[in-house]
């Protein structure tokens, strides 16, 4: 009984995760069998992407320079 309940919950959880994905991401990840493995895979993929975006933004911020030839006032 407990095993059947766990199997049903696993199926529902995996279904909810897959249902929230866009078509290309769904197609790429639908072969993953367990909800935990699916969640971990998605989390690792998008955490790496997020960190990469943050590094890009921080790099742009760090390269910002104030120069005398540009005004800091708006053009209004």
N, C-alpha and C positions, 0 to 999 in steps of 0.2 A: 504494500500500500504506500509506504513512504517513498519507495523507489519510483513508483508511478507518478506520485505527486511531484517529485524532484524533476523527473523527465518532462512533465507537462510545463512546469515553471521555466525550465531551461529553454524549451521550445518557444514559449511566449516571450521570454526576455530577448532571445535572439531575434525573434520576429519584430519586436518593437524597435530594436536597434536598427535592423535592416530597413524597416519601414521609414525611418527618419532620414535615410541617406538619399542623395540625389542618384539618378540613374547610372552615371558612369562609375560612381563610387560603389554603388550597390553591385554592379556587374563585376567589379574588381574584387569584391570581398564576400560575395554570396557563398563561395565554396568553403569558408571557414565554418567548422562544425559547432563549436561551443560559443556561448555568449561571452564567457570570460576571455577566451582567445580572441574573439572578434573585437571586444572592447579594448583589450590591451594593444592589439594591432593598430586600431584607429587612433588610440591615445598616443602611441609612440610616433606614428606618422605625422599627426597634426601638432604635436608638441615640438617636434624638430622643426616643422615649418614655422611655427610661432616664434621660436627662438631665433631662427634665421631672420625673420621680419624685424624682430627687436634689435638684432645686431645691426641691420641695415639702417634703422631709424637712429640708433645711438651713434653710428658712424657718421651719418649726415649731421647730427647735432654737434658732434665733436669737431667737424670740419667747418662749422659756421664761423665766419670771421666778420668783425666789424671793420668797415673801411671808412675813410674820411670822404670819399666821393659819393657815397650813398646816404640819403637822408633817412632817418628813422621815423619821421613823421609820415602820416598817410597823405595821399594826394588830394585831399578834400579841400 
